[in-house]
Structure formats: C-alpha cells, structure tokens
Amino acid sequence: MLRANYPLEARGLRKSYAGKVVVDGVDLALAPGECYGLLGPNGAGKTTTLRLCLGLTAPDAGEIRLLGADVITEPRRARARVGVVPQADNLDPDFTVEENLLVYGRYFGIAAREMRARIPMLLEFAGLSARSQARINTLSGGMKRRLTLARALVNDPDLIFLDEPTTGLDPQARHLIWGRLKQLLAERKTIFLTTHFMDEAERLCDRLSVLDHGRIVATGAPRELIAGHIEPQVVEVYGEGVFEWAEQHARALAERCERSGETVFCYTRDASRLVHDLEGRRELRYLHRHANLEDVFLKLTGRELRD
Amino acid sequence: MSPAIRRFLPPQPSLRFVPIWRRNFLVWRKLTIPSILGNLADPLLYMLGFGYGLGALVPEMNGMSYIAFIAAGTVCSSTMNSATFESMYSSFSRMHVQRTWDAILNTPIDLDDVVIAEVVWSASKATLSGVAVLVVATALGLAQSWLALWIAPLALLAGLTFASLGLIMTALSPSYDFFMYYFTLVITPMMLMSGVFFPLEQLPAALQTVANVLPLTHAVAIARPLMNDAVPRDLIAHLAVLVAYGLVGFHIALAMTRRRLLK
C-alpha cells in the first residue's frame, strides 16, 4: 500500500523494450518539500523512470501514486498538479514568451484572464519581464531554460520534475537556474530531478539515488553516500611512469587504487604517507582532495564509457 | 490485455482537444494571408489553366462547361491536398521536430486528445481551402445554386477523412522524405482517377472499379451535382464511403501514434 501523504511514491517499477530491461524494479518515495535527485550514466533508465512516474508510458509491473492519484489508472488527474521541465527544449517557436505561457496554461484548463494575471509573476521569476514580447528564437539557451521552468509553473504545481535541467548551459546560466530551484524549495515545492552533474546533485538534493542498468544501487543524502561508500581522501596522480609507480608503491600506501585514462585515483583514509612519497617524485603530478559524489558515482557505476 | 490490442481501443471523446486546436489556430493566425494565398494558388492554377485552356477545346461535359466541371473537382482535390499536407508535414513538425506534442503530453491531456486535435485542425484548414476555391468559383459564375453551400460540410467530412489517412503516414514516418511516397503513390493517382479532371467513364473498366473504391471519387460525386443545382444520386452511399474511410483511418492512425509515442 502506498502512502498518501507522499507527493510521489513508486514500488517495483519494471519496464522493458523489445526484450531489453530498462527499468528493473525501482522503488521511489519523495517526501513533501524535499529535493530528490536521480543520478545515473546515459542509458541507466532515468528518463524512462520519469516517464513512468508521469504516466506517459505504462509499466510492465509496479504501482505509482502521484499527488494522490494512481498514475496508471488516472494519469491526467495525476499530472494536473505537476510541472515538468523536459530534457529537450520544446517551447513553441512561433509564439512570443508570453504566448508560450498563455497557451500552456490552457492545457491545464486555466482561463486566459487568470493566466494573464499570473504571467507577470512567472516572467519575473524567470528574469524575462523585459522579454515578454520576444520571439523564442531570439532567446539565449539560458533564457529558454528559464522560460521552460516558468512554463512548468503555470499551474502552480506541488511537484516539479526536471530532466537534466542544466545540460548544455554555461556556468552563469546554471547558477541562475539553481538559485530559482532553491527558491521553489523554500516555497515548499517538492522537486524530482535527474542529472549527471555531481555538483548539481550535491548542491541541490536533500537525498539522491544512483541508478544503473535500471536498478537503484544506492540512496541517501549526498554526504551520507560519500561517507558510506568511499574513503574520505583522494589523490589523483598522473605523469610519466604513473602506472609503474602505482604497481610498485601506491598499493601499499592507499586502500584502493583505480586507473582511468592517464590518471591513477588513490582512495585512502589518510593520505599523508602517499603525499610524502609523491613529493619526492618530480615526474609525477598529483591532486589531493576530499572524496566527492563523483567518486561515489564512479565507484558504483564503473569507469567504462556509456554510449 | 496485451499492449498490441490495447492500442486499438477507441479514444474517450472529450473537449480537451480544443486548447490544442486553438494553439494551432494561433500559429495560423500569424500567417493568415500567405497561408490563404498558398491554399488558393495551386488549385486555382489547375482550375483556370485546365478550365480555360482545355475548356476551349472541350465544348461541354456532362451538360456543363468544362471549367464548371473541373471547378467542382478542384474544390474536392484542394480539400484533400490541404488535409493531407497539414496532417503530414505540419503534424510531423509538431510531433517530431518541435516536440510540441511532448510538451502538451506533460499536462492533463492524453495522446488521444492530441490526435483528435490534429485531425480536427487539419480538417478545419481543409474546409477553408475547399470553401476558398468554392468562393472563387462562385465569383466566376461557376456555382449557381444554394445547394453549393452544402459543400462546406462536405469539405469538413472529407477533411476529417483525409487528415486521418495522412496521420497514419505521420505515425509511421521517420522523416519528411517519407511523405513523398504517399503523395506519389496515393494522392496523385487518386487525383487523376477520381473524376476531378475528366469523367470516370473515360477510364478503362478495370480502372473504374479501382476508382470506385477511392474516397476522393465519392467526394467529387457529391460536390459536382451540388454545384450544378442537383441533389447527388446515391448520396448516402457516397457519404458512407467517406465516413468509413475516416473512421477506419482514424483508428489506425490513433493506434499507430500510440505505438510510436507511448513506448
């Protein structure tokens, strides 16, 4: 039985396409007002999980409750109180900024008068007040994203889904989006986002799950995940003869070493002996830092390339 | 129930398609004049070119001037072309290129509503095309009966039918190029064989049989008498063929679109 007070809860979600399992037994539960992140490499099943939660595709097995509605039997009622920022930009290119919001409001059955009253607030939130009459193709990538976010808010949703909200944006635009999402969280909105940016997940999410091959392999607060899955210190080493050095010396000085491309990653609880050893080697360069979410992610999902 | 069967379930009718229709209308309104001119130019060139050019050589056909004969056919072929073009190229843009449908599907609207909206919208544009040709034909004195006003609802019906058929192609299409097959293999032969330019009786018997199962033939068979102040013979049968093509086409289009997008 799914709990009614959770904005989103899913149990045992399964989905396969043409015999290939894409989502393989996913359980989710979002508490009111939390920011939950789904992390995973390309093809891990993030977007399919999102589509299942929104009732855009039927699961092969499992149950989903979204804002009090059973998504499988009542997908439209479930989506009425939800906002979605999709991965691909799909604003209406023939319309102005304002018309995009007005027309989108109609899909929720919001009358033109009510929508016109809301639009100035939405435009201000998106930082687009001065551009209300601009055509979409005159907007920058960051502006389009902010407008898509404003569009997801036309129905004043309780829960907002964001699928890789800052992919393709420059750092300034990303920080602006993050600021707006923080603002929404301060208004007690619940947020569900997928991302493969670790800093985004670490910065925004109260809790996150790592998805790989359609399965959730870890869940927790970012700091818990780091503390629970990885040694606290990392030394990245690269340069001439780094692999020989790793074979001969590093294995004795660090709990765990991993090779990725031209770099050796050494994980350890205490890096002082390792750093001391490296200081005497002029051909090797190194970076000593705290373990972060990316280390957890790579440990859990592996280092090989996903295409 | 298996997904393959569930795809063919009928839609639940509702008015949720209206906001989508209004969205398309708002886009169209920004381009009204060029759009109407575009709708008119092609059919009028055929009608006037063949009508006056060939008409000088063909004194009378089925008791009317050749240009009057071809005007009735052009109203129907223009309706068909407009519905087909809108439900293929324009719908494909909205579905696949601009991803407008994806944005709509994230709201409390179903894919069924989107498909209904596309069919009704394409039929609306087709009606406008047919009526625009009719208005020009009337101004040239080629329609002299109030009965010709019935051509407007006929164009709407034909528009719904041809839009449904076009949407099947859209649901199957990987790219815009695909639509050329449908135009070359279906629409153009149909236009030549359905009595638009010459009476069906001119065709060899075998081709007449083929022509009689084409939906455009039945639209022309209704429109031509109406423009000539006569009640069409076998009206119910002709309407039934158009309705049947429309209903079957719509359900196939819906099933194919669900298969493509609800994965």
Boltz contact constraints between the chains, C-beta under 6 A:
constraints:
  - contact:
      token1: [A, 57]
      token2: [B, 262]
      max_distance: 6.0
  - contact:
      token1: [A, 76]
      token2: [B, 108]
      max_distance: 6.0
  - contact:
      token1: [A, 79]
      token2: [B, 108]
      max_distance: 6.0
  - contact:
      token1: [A, 80]
      token2: [B, 108]
      max_distance: 6.0
  - contact:
      token1: [A, 84]
      token2: [B, 106]
      max_distance: 6.0
  - contact:
      token1: [A, 88]
      token2: [B, 99]
      max_distance: 6.0
  - contact:
      token1: [A, 90]
      token2: [B, 99]
      max_distance: 6.0
  - contact:
      token1: [A, 90]
      token2: [B, 102]
      max_distance: 6.0
  - contact:
      token1: [A, 90]
      token2: [B, 103]
      max_distance: 6.0
  - contact:
      token1: [A, 94]
      token2: [B, 27]
      max_distance: 6.0
  - contact:
      token1: [A, 103]
      token2: [B, 23]
      max_distance: 6.0
  - contact:
      token1: [A, 106]
      token2: [B, 19]
      max_distance: 6.0
  - contact:
      token1: [A, 107]
      token2: [B, 19]
      max_distance: 6.0
  - contact:
      token1: [A, 107]
      token2: [B, 104]
      max_distance: 6.0
  - contact:
      token1: [A, 107]
      token2: [B, 107]
      max_distance: 6.0
  - contact:
      token1: [A, 107]
      token2: [B, 109]
      max_distance: 6.0
  - contact:
      token1: [A, 108]
      token2: [B, 107]
      max_distance: 6.0
